[in-house]
Amino acid sequence: MKVNEIMSKDAVSVKEHDNMTYARQLIRDHFLRGLAVTNANGKMVGILKDKDILNIASTRSNVTIEGFVNDCPLITPETDIMDAARLIIASGVGLCPVVASETDKEIVGMVSNSDILSNIGPHKINTKVAADVMTTDVISCNPQDILTKIWPILLTSNCSGLPVVTNAHELQGMVTIRDIIRSGFVRPAISEKNQTQSKDVPPVEQIMSTPAYTVASDTSVKECIEKMLHYDIGRLTVVDDGKVTGIVARTDILRASL
């Protein structure tokens, strides 16, 4: 199967000299996970991920996109979807603009790991369960943690979301980069940190996504994919006997299917 059969043809893009605040507004308003970035001639130069938006402080409205652009692999409409999966995983971008050809970098669409997941052949995953693909080194947070506490975790780790677990080890939800952007909260600038009191920063429980979508370690990967696609979520929390034992993310499943 080729990328042109599964890609989204209405890619939202920005120019590299646009302001990051404009990009943040687009991502927030359209519930996007990233934006294709073009040069002045309309040719693809890379991608801006939703995580990059977390780097922007409230007082830096004149910062332009060009300093945050991520390189992305060259994917054309004729690229095989499993080759595209390999390229997306290796680059760590999660989604990628599709260009007209290897020599013409005009953007003709966007392909994401979700697009590929929904078209994986059953033979690649039919014997696998969550335990075969999940990440067991789980980073979690508490409902009372303030956003400035989890901010650096999301910026420096490979996580785009953290399970929210109470002191009694009860899973309450998931807090994601998308939740933070949607909330409108912006990281204070260094000069503002002394003035920003904890009472001004919302706790995780105010913005987290609920309910917590869970699976057991013996849940089939097929069912995991179905849940992710149905609820439009990027990860599932694996719970066994009331305890969080892992996370299954889109990338985990894609990697296991290659």
C-alpha positions as CSV (number, residue, x, y, z in Angstrom):
1,M,0.0,0.0,0.0
2,K,1.3,3.5,-0.9
3,V,1.2,6.6,1.2
4,N,-1.1,8.4,-1.3
5,E,-3.8,5.9,-0.4
6,I,-3.8,6.9,3.3
7,M,-2.4,10.4,3.6
8,S,-4.4,13.5,4.6
9,K,-4.5,15.8,1.6
10,D,-5.4,19.0,3.6
11,A,-2.1,19.5,5.4
12,V,-2.0,22.7,7.5
13,S,1.3,24.5,7.1
14,V,3.2,27.6,8.3
15,K,6.1,29.5,6.9
16,E,9.4,29.3,8.7
17,H,9.4,33.1,9.4
18,D,5.9,33.0,11.0
19,N,5.7,33.6,14.8
20,M,5.5,30.7,17.1
21,T,2.4,32.2,18.8
22,Y,0.6,31.9,15.4
23,A,1.6,28.3,15.2
24,R,0.5,27.7,18.8
25,Q,-2.9,29.2,17.9
26,L,-3.3,26.9,14.8
27,I,-2.4,23.8,16.8
28,R,-4.8,24.7,19.6
29,D,-7.7,25.7,17.3
30,H,-7.4,22.7,15.0
31,F,-6.3,20.0,17.5
32,L,-3.2,19.3,15.5
33,R,-0.2,17.3,16.5
34,G,2.2,19.2,14.2
35,L,2.5,21.6,11.3
36,A,4.3,21.3,8.1
37,V,6.8,24.2,7.7
38,T,7.6,25.8,4.3
39,N,10.1,28.3,3.1
40,A,9.1,31.5,1.3
41,N,8.7,29.6,-2.0
42,G,6.2,27.2,-0.4
43,K,8.6,24.2,-0.3
44,M,8.9,21.9,2.7
45,V,11.7,22.5,5.1
46,G,10.5,20.4,8.0
47,I,7.9,20.0,10.7
48,L,6.9,21.8,13.9
49,K,5.8,19.4,16.6
50,D,3.2,20.2,19.3
51,K,6.0,19.6,21.9
52,D,8.0,22.5,20.4
53,I,5.1,24.8,21.4
54,L,6.0,24.1,25.1
55,N,9.3,25.9,24.6
56,I,7.6,29.2,24.1
57,A,7.1,31.5,27.1
58,S,4.3,34.0,27.3
59,T,6.5,37.1,26.8
60,R,8.2,35.8,23.7
61,S,5.5,36.5,21.1
62,N,8.1,37.6,18.4
63,V,9.9,34.3,18.3
64,T,9.8,32.8,14.9
65,I,9.3,29.2,13.9
66,E,12.6,28.7,12.1
67,G,14.6,28.0,15.3
68,F,12.3,25.1,16.2
69,V,11.9,23.3,12.9
70,N,12.6,19.6,13.0
71,D,14.1,17.8,10.1
72,C,11.8,15.1,8.7
73,P,12.3,12.3,6.2
74,L,11.5,12.5,2.6
75,I,8.2,10.8,2.0
76,T,6.4,10.9,-1.3
77,P,2.9,9.7,-2.4
78,E,4.6,6.6,-3.9
79,T,6.4,5.6,-0.6
80,D,5.3,2.3,0.8
81,I,3.5,2.8,4.1
82,M,5.7,0.4,6.0
83,D,8.8,2.3,4.7
84,A,7.1,5.5,5.8
85,A,6.5,3.9,9.2
86,R,10.3,3.1,9.5
87,L,11.2,6.7,8.5
88,I,8.7,8.3,10.9
89,I,9.9,6.1,13.8
90,A,13.6,6.8,13.1
91,S,13.0,10.5,12.9
92,G,10.8,10.7,16.1
93,V,8.4,13.1,14.5
94,G,5.1,11.1,14.7
95,L,3.8,12.6,11.5
96,C,5.4,13.9,8.4
97,P,4.6,16.1,5.4
98,V,4.3,14.3,2.1
99,V,6.1,16.0,-0.8
100,A,5.3,15.7,-4.5
101,S,8.6,13.9,-5.4
102,E,12.2,13.5,-4.4
103,T,13.0,16.7,-6.4
104,D,9.9,18.7,-5.9
105,K,9.3,19.5,-2.2
106,E,5.8,21.0,-2.6
107,I,3.6,19.6,0.2
108,V,0.8,17.5,-1.1
109,G,-0.4,15.9,2.1
110,M,0.5,14.7,5.6
111,V,0.9,11.2,6.9
112,S,0.9,10.2,10.6
113,N,1.5,7.1,12.6
114,S,-2.3,6.9,13.2
115,D,-2.8,6.8,9.4
116,I,-0.4,3.9,9.2
117,L,-1.8,2.1,12.3
118,S,-5.3,2.0,10.8
119,N,-3.9,0.3,7.7
120,I,-1.6,-2.3,9.2
121,G,-2.1,-5.7,7.9
122,P,-3.6,-8.0,10.5
123,H,-0.9,-10.7,9.9
124,K,1.7,-8.3,11.3
125,I,0.0,-8.1,14.8
126,N,-2.4,-11.0,15.1
127,T,-0.4,-12.9,17.7
128,K,0.8,-9.9,19.7
129,V,-0.6,-8.6,23.0
130,A,0.1,-5.4,24.9
131,A,2.8,-7.0,27.0
132,D,4.8,-7.7,23.8
133,V,5.0,-4.0,22.8
134,M,4.4,-1.9,25.9
135,T,6.9,0.4,27.7
136,T,7.4,-0.7,31.3
137,D,9.4,2.2,32.5
138,V,6.4,4.4,33.2
139,I,6.7,8.0,34.3
140,S,3.6,9.2,36.0
141,C,2.4,12.3,37.9
142,N,0.0,13.2,40.7
143,P,-3.3,15.0,40.2
144,Q,-2.1,17.8,42.5
145,D,1.2,18.4,40.6
146,I,1.2,21.8,39.0
147,L,1.9,22.1,35.3
148,T,5.3,23.7,35.8
149,K,6.5,20.5,37.5
150,I,5.6,18.2,34.6
151,W,6.6,20.6,31.9
152,P,10.3,19.6,31.9
153,I,9.4,15.9,31.9
154,L,7.4,16.3,28.7
155,L,10.1,18.5,27.1
156,T,13.0,16.2,27.8
157,S,11.5,12.7,27.6
158,N,10.0,10.8,24.7
159,C,6.6,11.0,26.5
160,S,3.9,13.1,25.0
161,G,1.6,12.2,27.9
162,L,1.8,11.0,31.5
163,P,-0.7,8.8,33.4
164,V,-2.1,10.6,36.4
165,V,-2.0,8.5,39.5
166,T,-3.1,9.3,43.1
167,N,-1.1,8.7,46.2
168,A,-3.3,5.6,46.7
169,H,-2.1,4.3,43.3
170,E,-5.4,4.9,41.6
171,L,-5.3,5.9,37.9
172,Q,-7.4,9.0,37.3
173,G,-6.5,10.1,33.8
174,M,-3.8,11.1,31.4
175,V,-2.2,14.5,30.9
176,T,-0.8,15.2,27.5
177,I,0.9,18.0,25.5
178,R,-2.4,18.5,23.7
179,D,-4.2,19.0,27.0
180,I,-1.7,21.7,28.0
181,I,-1.9,23.5,24.7
182,R,-5.7,23.3,24.8
183,S,-5.8,24.7,28.3
184,G,-4.1,27.9,27.1
185,F,-1.5,27.9,29.9
186,V,1.8,29.2,28.8
187,R,5.2,28.5,30.4
188,P,6.4,31.6,32.4
189,A,9.5,33.3,31.0
190,I,12.6,33.1,33.2
191,S,12.1,36.7,34.3
192,E,8.5,35.8,35.3
193,K,9.3,32.7,37.4
194,N,9.8,34.6,40.6
195,Q,6.5,36.4,40.2
196,T,4.6,33.3,39.2
197,Q,3.1,31.7,42.3
198,S,1.9,28.2,42.4
199,K,-1.7,29.4,42.9
200,D,-1.5,31.0,39.4
201,V,-0.5,27.6,37.8
202,P,-3.2,25.0,37.4
203,P,-2.8,21.6,38.8
204,V,-2.8,18.5,36.5
205,E,-6.3,17.5,37.6
206,Q,-7.7,20.7,36.1
207,I,-6.6,20.0,32.6
208,M,-6.1,16.2,32.3
209,S,-8.1,14.0,30.0
210,T,-10.5,11.6,31.5
211,P,-11.5,8.8,31.7
212,A,-8.2,6.9,31.7
213,Y,-8.3,4.5,28.7
214,T,-6.8,1.3,29.8
215,V,-6.0,-2.2,28.7
216,A,-4.6,-5.3,30.4
217,S,-1.2,-6.7,29.6
218,D,-2.9,-9.7,27.8
219,T,-5.1,-7.4,25.6
220,S,-4.5,-8.0,21.9
221,V,-2.6,-5.4,20.0
222,K,-5.5,-5.4,17.5
223,E,-7.8,-4.3,20.3
224,C,-5.3,-1.6,21.4
225,I,-5.2,-0.2,17.9
226,E,-9.0,-0.2,17.7
227,K,-9.2,1.8,21.0
228,M,-6.6,4.3,19.9
229,L,-8.3,5.0,16.7
230,H,-11.8,5.1,18.1
231,Y,-10.9,7.5,20.9
232,D,-8.2,9.4,18.9
233,I,-5.6,8.9,21.6
234,G,-1.9,8.3,21.3
235,R,-1.4,5.9,24.2
236,L,-3.1,3.5,26.5
237,T,-2.3,2.8,30.1
238,V,-1.7,-0.9,30.9
239,V,-3.3,-1.9,34.2
240,D,-3.1,-5.3,35.9
241,D,-4.7,-6.0,39.2
242,G,-5.3,-2.3,39.8
243,K,-1.6,-1.3,39.2
244,V,-0.1,0.6,36.3
245,T,2.3,-1.8,34.6
246,G,3.0,-0.1,31.3
247,I,2.1,2.2,28.5
248,V,1.3,1.2,24.9
249,A,1.9,4.1,22.5
250,R,1.3,4.3,18.7
251,T,5.0,4.1,18.1
252,D,5.4,1.0,20.2
253,I,2.9,-0.8,18.0
254,L,4.4,0.5,14.8
255,R,7.8,-0.6,15.8
256,A,6.6,-4.1,16.7
257,S,4.8,-4.4,13.3
258,L,8.0,-3.8,11.2
